Amino acid sequence: MILLAALVAMGILIGAAAHTPLPVFLLAAAAIAAWLLAFGAREGLARLRHR
């Protein structure tokens, strides 16, 4: 059931992304990528400090 909900949510988001202008889509993608990189770096540093 969770997989189905995830697929439906992904379909909605992809549909919404298809109707946004390219510069807006690229800006949002860059913001999400930066957030993921910052989160990954923070978690990696926390893991190194915890050991």
C-alpha positions in Angstrom: 0.0 0.0 0.0 2.9 2.4 0.8 4.4 1.6 -2.6 1.2 2.5 -4.3 0.9 5.8 -2.4 4.5 6.6 -3.3 3.9 5.9 -7.0 0.8 8.1 -7.0 2.6 10.9 -5.3 5.5 10.6 -7.7 3.1 10.7 -10.6 1.5 13.8 -9.3 4.8 15.5 -8.8 6.1 14.5 -12.2 2.8 15.8 -13.8 3.2 19.1 -11.9 6.9 19.4 -13.0 5.9 18.8 -16.6 3.7 21.9 -16.5 6.2 24.3 -14.9 8.5 26.5 -17.0 12.0 25.1 -17.4 13.8 27.8 -15.4 11.5 27.3 -12.4 11.9 23.5 -12.6 15.7 23.9 -12.8 15.8 26.3 -9.9 13.7 23.9 -7.7 15.9 21.0 -8.7 19.0 22.9 -7.8 17.5 23.9 -4.4 16.6 20.3 -3.7 20.0 19.0 -4.7 21.7 21.6 -2.5 19.5 20.6 0.4 20.3 16.9 -0.1 24.0 17.6 -0.3 23.9 19.6 2.9 21.9 17.0 4.7 24.3 14.2 3.5 27.3 16.2 4.6 25.8 16.9 8.0 24.9 13.3 8.5 28.3 12.1 7.4 30.1 14.5 9.8 27.8 13.5 12.6 28.6 9.8 11.9 32.3 10.5 12.0 32.1 12.5 15.2 30.0 9.8 16.9 32.6 7.0 16.4 
